[in-house]
């Protein structure tokens, strides 16, 4: 939404969550502590038990929004996630009132692995009510399968237009150059986040081994900068397995000057100034790959279990990355790539095609496409 707002093509009014909650919580049909749809709280689900509360909420919204739109000239409603109860209800009622609801989901990369694709399709089939708005704009053509096959939306009401967040990144890094002898080399590590696709008991040793490798690598090579960039938000079940391996009592992290562990770094600022990127199961690897950075995936023994074959992201495209099968090979590949960072032309062609398939057009024109689509949807409703 920031990309769309920055064009000054629209006036964007934002209702904050506290105000939206004040207007909605007294009617919130599951319980007041829930603000997301779950299967049993899905109005389309056979076990839904809150029809009266939902009808009261919609009656209130219809009258409230009708008066609001008489005061404020609103052309469309935009929301960011199909699980948010209040957003989706506002959108459905607004569409009834002639104000189109456009859903621009923040989730993407649903086709990154066969397991994720199946799970997301099931979630849209059972976990959220069918879309009652006017249009959905998603990033990847591959993700359409989830929305359409689940019955969440009809094909004519969804468009795949890329990722506006990538436009400036692509333009800024188009002429990326391998720089100066005096610049300190930077290795970026994006820690693997355990989730319900993987068994924690199987992979704790893997995560410990990989995380601690980068700590000891920083100690061994003080002339290099090692940057560990966890995701900003880590859920309670994931936090221990991510943080605990870095709490080795024999190592004082704060006393390693070339080791930086920060979740607030912007990868789009970090990547152009980096030399090697390592990580697993994150779309950020595609962002690093498309600008020509060496990308190394730590694919160690624990992950090579056949039961994980359909859970690892981009498994069919491993030939576009460097694959390290143990810590020794990981160290060797990092050092090799620091001295020889150039990516083969055929590999870069494959990376570019993959980026366009999963993320966005290399033309950097996604924002323009979103604006055109929003204007079209609004004009068709007038």
Secondary structure in CASP SS format (residue, H / E / C, confidence):
PFRMAT SS
TARGET T0000
AUTHOR 0000-0000-0000
METHOD secondary structure of the structure
MODEL  1
X C 1.00
X H 1.00
X H 1.00
X H 1.00
X H 1.00
X C 1.00
X C 1.00
X C 1.00
X C 1.00
X C 1.00
X C 1.00
X C 1.00
X C 1.00
X C 1.00
X C 1.00
X C 1.00
X H 1.00
X H 1.00
X H 1.00
X H 1.00
X H 1.00
X H 1.00
X H 1.00
X H 1.00
X H 1.00
X H 1.00
X H 1.00
X C 1.00
X C 1.00
X C 1.00
X C 1.00
X C 1.00
X C 1.00
X C 1.00
X C 1.00
X E 1.00
X C 1.00
X C 1.00
X H 1.00
X H 1.00
X H 1.00
X C 1.00
X C 1.00
X C 1.00
X C 1.00
X C 1.00
X C 1.00
X C 1.00
X C 1.00
X C 1.00
X H 1.00
X H 1.00
X H 1.00
X H 1.00
X H 1.00
X H 1.00
X H 1.00
X H 1.00
X H 1.00
X H 1.00
X H 1.00
X H 1.00
X H 1.00
X H 1.00
X H 1.00
X H 1.00
X H 1.00
X H 1.00
X H 1.00
X H 1.00
X H 1.00
X C 1.00
X C 1.00
X C 1.00
X C 1.00
X E 1.00
X E 1.00
X E 1.00
X E 1.00
X C 1.00
X C 1.00
X C 1.00
X C 1.00
X E 1.00
X H 1.00
X H 1.00
X H 1.00
X H 1.00
X H 1.00
X H 1.00
X H 1.00
X H 1.00
X H 1.00
X H 1.00
X H 1.00
X H 1.00
X C 1.00
X C 1.00
X C 1.00
X E 1.00
X E 1.00
X E 1.00
X E 1.00
X C 1.00
X C 1.00
X C 1.00
X C 1.00
X C 1.00
X C 1.00
X C 1.00
X C 1.00
X C 1.00
X C 1.00
X H 1.00
X H 1.00
X H 1.00
X H 1.00
X H 1.00
X H 1.00
X H 1.00
X H 1.00
X H 1.00
X H 1.00
X H 1.00
X H 1.00
X H 1.00
X C 1.00
X C 1.00
X C 1.00
X C 1.00
X C 1.00
X C 1.00
X C 1.00
X C 1.00
X E 1.00
X E 1.00
X E 1.00
X E 1.00
X C 1.00
X C 1.00
X H 1.00
X H 1.00
X H 1.00
X H 1.00
X H 1.00
X H 1.00
X H 1.00
X H 1.00
X H 1.00
X C 1.00
X C 1.00
X C 1.00
X C 1.00
X C 1.00
X H 1.00
X H 1.00
X H 1.00
X E 1.00
X E 1.00
X E 1.00
X C 1.00
X C 1.00
X C 1.00
X C 1.00
X H 1.00
X H 1.00
X H 1.00
X H 1.00
X H 1.00
X H 1.00
X H 1.00
X H 1.00
X H 1.00
X C 1.00
X C 1.00
X C 1.00
X C 1.00
X C 1.00
X C 1.00
X C 1.00
X C 1.00
X C 1.00
X C 1.00
X C 1.00
X C 1.00
X E 1.00
X E 1.00
X E 1.00
X E 1.00
X E 1.00
X C 1.00
X C 1.00
X C 1.00
X C 1.00
X C 1.00
X C 1.00
X C 1.00
X C 1.00
X C 1.00
X H 1.00
X H 1.00
X H 1.00
X H 1.00
X H 1.00
X H 1.00
X H 1.00
X H 1.00
X H 1.00
X H 1.00
X H 1.00
X H 1.00
X H 1.00
X H 1.00
X H 1.00
X H 1.00
X H 1.00
X H 1.00
X H 1.00
X H 1.00
X H 1.00
X C 1.00
X C 1.00
X C 1.00
X C 1.00
X E 1.00
X E 1.00
X E 1.00
X E 1.00
X C 1.00
X C 1.00
X C 1.00
X C 1.00
X C 1.00
X C 1.00
X C 1.00
X H 1.00
X H 1.00
X H 1.00
X H 1.00
X H 1.00
X H 1.00
X H 1.00
X H 1.00
X H 1.00
X H 1.00
X H 1.00
X C 1.00
X C 1.00
X C 1.00
X C 1.00
X C 1.00
X C 1.00
X H 1.00
X H 1.00
X H 1.00
X C 1.00
X C 1.00
X C 1.00
X E 1.00
X E 1.00
X E 1.00
X C 1.00
X C 1.00
X C 1.00
X C 1.00
X C 1.00
X H 1.00
X H 1.00
X H 1.00
X H 1.00
X H 1.00
X H 1.00
X H 1.00
X C 1.00
X C 1.00
X E 1.00
X E 1.00
X E 1.00
X E 1.00
X C 1.00
X C 1.00
X C 1.00
X C 1.00
X H 1.00
X H 1.00
X H 1.00
X H 1.00
X H 1.00
X H 1.00
X H 1.00
X C 1.00
X C 1.00
X C 1.00
X E 1.00
X E 1.00
X E 1.00
X E 1.00
X E 1.00
X C 1.00
X C 1.00
X H 1.00
X H 1.00
X H 1.00
X H 1.00
X C 1.00
X H 1.00
X H 1.00
X H 1.00
X C 1.00
X C 1.00
X C 1.00
X C 1.00
X C 1.00
X C 1.00
X H 1.00
X H 1.00
X H 1.00
X H 1.00
X H 1.00
X H 1.00
X C 1.00
X E 1.00
X E 1.00
X E 1.00
X C 1.00
X C 1.00
X H 1.00
X H 1.00
X H 1.00
X H 1.00
X H 1.00
X H 1.00
X H 1.00
X H 1.00
X H 1.00
X H 1.00
X H 1.00
X H 1.00
X H 1.00
X C 1.00
X C 1.00
X C 1.00
X C 1.00
X C 1.00
X H 1.00
X H 1.00
X H 1.00
X H 1.00
X H 1.00
X H 1.00
X H 1.00
X H 1.00
X H 1.00
X H 1.00
X H 1.00
X H 1.00
X H 1.00
X H 1.00
X C 1.00
X C 1.00
X C 1.00
X C 1.00
X C 1.00
X C 1.00
X C 1.00
X H 1.00
X H 1.00
X H 1.00
X H 1.00
X H 1.00
X H 1.00
X H 1.00
X H 1.00
X H 1.00
X H 1.00
X H 1.00
X H 1.00
X H 1.00
X H 1.00
X H 1.00
X H 1.00
X C 1.00
END
